Amino acid sequence: MAKRLSSTTTTSRKAMRSRSVQRIGIVGLGLMGRGIASCLLANGFEVVGFDISATQRKGSLKHISHALTELHKRKLLPARRLADWQQQYHVVTSPEGLAECALVIESVAEDLELKRGIYAQLESILPTKAIIASNTSSLPITSLQQGRLHPSRMIGMHWGEPAEIMHYLEIIPGEHTAPSVIRYAEKFGRSCGKEPVVLKQDIRGFLSNRLMYAMMREACHLVEAGIADIADVDRSFRNDIGWWALLAGPFRWMDLTGIPAYAAVMEGLLPELSDTKTVPRLMKQMQKKKAEGISNRKGFYPYTHSSSKRWKKDWVDFTYDMKRLAEKYKAD
Ligand SMILES: NC(=O)c1ccc[n+]([C@@H]2O[C@H](COP(=O)([O-])OP(=O)(O)OC[C@H]3O[C@@H](n4cnc5c(N)ncnc54)[C@H](O)[C@@H]3O)[C@@H](O)[C@H]2O)c1
């Protein structure tokens, strides 16, 4: 079992101070937090994980064990690291256990007030030099900095799932983030095996989510307008955009296929694309049905226990295949 630290254990604090390995805290050990923990452990960091739920704390151990075993099986993690991750992962039952962390990554649900409450707690625990990062998917970082005693130490760090496999990391400075914190976050991202992108402005949704939601709005519109059904929209996307999106981003793709055609098409097509400002009807229907997707087997498609398990497994296997391709076909 991974070590469980009492938040007030002075011996463990002393031991920690003498280590050269950086200790990173994670608040929220749900889907993302446990993936981030796996990534950090795989890259040699010491991790302190805190979640308010005992079930989630326990679940993180099982998830990390599985994620690191998979990395090892695919020759992406040395045996030594697989053998000793339990010494490097500390599950704590109160936020005080995060006191010795150089960086704390907050990854609780996407709720501004909940996140603000966590930062207030962290402020009373962490030394002022410790950095606080948020894995928020959409909240402007400046809004998270409001009311904080030391807003300059706060930054957005947006991870992708599965975090231990992907190269994705967006770093979002808020209006008050110190330049040294931005430099630290970028360097830290690289040491986690990521290709970090630092945004020049604090904008809601950041980069990849803005692109993805623009696409999802149009996908809902095409179905709601009766132009295609869900499976056909998915099929076209997968067989066209899905075919090149790892090789090239939108701009490289235009270079590869010829820019003039895109400018001409934009003239006629852009006025016809959905620009709705409200949540599409299709999504509201899903909300009403309490559909969460494969996790509760209610989604746009029907799922059984075994088909949802298969999709979960395919997703991980596929991400490993994509990692190999991304490394073979470098972007820069
Ligand atoms: N799901 C994704 O694909 C994805 C991708 C990137 C970023 N994000 C962002 O990451 C964050 C977490 O998302 P998730 O999908 O992991 O959510 P999740 O619901 O799976 O996990 C959130 C965790 O926070 C814990 N929590 C709630 N209140 C807490 C508190 N007061 N103290 C400590 N722990 C508490 C919950 O018990 C839960 O385990 C969100 O901000 C989300 O927008 C999600």
Ligand as a Chemical Component Dictionary entry (heavy atoms), coordinates in Angstrom:
data_LIG
# 
_chem_comp.id                   LIG 
_chem_comp.type                 NON-POLYMER 
_chem_comp.pdbx_formal_charge   0 
_chem_comp.three_letter_code    LIG 
# 
loop_
_chem_comp_atom.comp_id 
_chem_comp_atom.atom_id 
_chem_comp_atom.alt_atom_id 
_chem_comp_atom.type_symbol 
_chem_comp_atom.charge 
_chem_comp_atom.model_Cartn_x 
_chem_comp_atom.model_Cartn_y 
_chem_comp_atom.model_Cartn_z 
_chem_comp_atom.pdbx_ordinal 
LIG N1  N1  N 0  -12.744 15.086 -17.369 1  
LIG C1  C1  C 0  -11.872 15.589 -18.238 2  
LIG O1  O1  O 0  -11.640 15.037 -19.334 3  
LIG C2  C2  C 0  -11.095 16.827 -17.903 4  
LIG C3  C3  C 0  -10.000 17.211 -18.691 5  
LIG C4  C4  C 0  -9.221  18.312 -18.301 6  
LIG C5  C5  C 0  -9.579  19.025 -17.169 7  
LIG N2  N2  N 1  -10.679 18.657 -16.429 8  
LIG C6  C6  C 0  -10.969 19.454 -15.221 9  
LIG O2  O2  O 0  -10.379 18.771 -14.121 10 
LIG C7  C7  C 0  -11.142 19.016 -12.941 11 
LIG C8  C8  C 0  -11.555 17.689 -12.335 12 
LIG O3  O3  O 0  -12.313 16.947 -13.283 13 
LIG P1  P1  P 0  -12.575 15.382 -13.118 14 
LIG O4  O4  O 0  -13.180 14.951 -14.420 15 
LIG O5  O5  O -1 -11.369 14.710 -12.605 16 
LIG O6  O6  O 0  -13.708 15.395 -11.970 17 
LIG P2  P2  P 0  -14.131 14.222 -10.991 18 
LIG O7  O7  O 0  -15.526 14.533 -10.574 19 
LIG O8  O8  O 0  -13.831 12.889 -11.586 20 
LIG O9  O9  O 0  -13.150 14.421 -9.732  21 
LIG C9  C9  C 0  -13.250 15.499 -8.838  22 
LIG C10 C10 C 0  -12.774 15.018 -7.470  23 
LIG O10 O10 O 0  -12.741 16.119 -6.576  24 
LIG C11 C11 C 0  -13.084 15.614 -5.289  25 
LIG N3  N3  N 0  -13.490 16.721 -4.419  26 
LIG C12 C12 C 0  -14.650 17.408 -4.407  27 
LIG N4  N4  N 0  -14.641 18.342 -3.440  28 
LIG C13 C13 C 0  -13.429 18.265 -2.833  29 
LIG C14 C14 C 0  -12.808 18.977 -1.779  30 
LIG N5  N5  N 0  -13.434 19.967 -1.147  31 
LIG N6  N6  N 0  -11.549 18.630 -1.418  32 
LIG C15 C15 C 0  -10.901 17.616 -2.038  33 
LIG N7  N7  N 0  -11.442 16.900 -3.051  34 
LIG C16 C16 C 0  -12.691 17.225 -3.447  35 
LIG C17 C17 C 0  -14.198 14.634 -5.567  36 
LIG O11 O11 O 0  -14.393 13.730 -4.483  37 
LIG C18 C18 C 0  -13.693 13.955 -6.836  38 
LIG O12 O12 O 0  -12.924 12.797 -6.550  39 
LIG C19 C19 C 0  -12.315 19.899 -13.373 40 
LIG O13 O13 O 0  -12.002 21.251 -13.152 41 
LIG C20 C20 C 0  -12.432 19.611 -14.855 42 
LIG O14 O14 O 0  -13.039 20.654 -15.565 43 
LIG C21 C21 C 0  -11.408 17.565 -16.753 44 
# 
loop_
_chem_comp_bond.comp_id 
_chem_comp_bond.atom_id_1 
_chem_comp_bond.atom_id_2 
_chem_comp_bond.value_order 
_chem_comp_bond.pdbx_ordinal 
LIG N1  C1  SING 1  
LIG C1  O1  DOUB 2  
LIG C1  C2  SING 3  
LIG C2  C3  SING 4  
LIG C2  C21 DOUB 5  
LIG C3  C4  DOUB 6  
LIG C4  C5  SING 7  
LIG C5  N2  DOUB 8  
LIG N2  C6  SING 9  
LIG N2  C21 SING 10 
LIG C6  O2  SING 11 
LIG C6  C20 SING 12 
LIG O2  C7  SING 13 
LIG C7  C8  SING 14 
LIG C7  C19 SING 15 
LIG C8  O3  SING 16 
LIG O3  P1  SING 17 
LIG P1  O4  DOUB 18 
LIG P1  O5  SING 19 
LIG P1  O6  SING 20 
LIG O6  P2  SING 21 
LIG P2  O7  DOUB 22 
LIG P2  O8  SING 23 
LIG P2  O9  SING 24 
LIG O9  C9  SING 25 
LIG C9  C10 SING 26 
LIG C10 O10 SING 27 
LIG C10 C18 SING 28 
LIG O10 C11 SING 29 
LIG C11 N3  SING 30 
LIG C11 C17 SING 31 
LIG N3  C12 SING 32 
LIG N3  C16 SING 33 
LIG C12 N4  DOUB 34 
LIG N4  C13 SING 35 
LIG C13 C14 SING 36 
LIG C13 C16 DOUB 37 
LIG C14 N5  SING 38 
LIG C14 N6  DOUB 39 
LIG N6  C15 SING 40 
LIG C15 N7  DOUB 41 
LIG N7  C16 SING 42 
LIG C17 O11 SING 43 
LIG C17 C18 SING 44 
LIG C18 O12 SING 45 
LIG C19 O13 SING 46 
LIG C19 C20 SING 47 
LIG C20 O14 SING 48 
# 
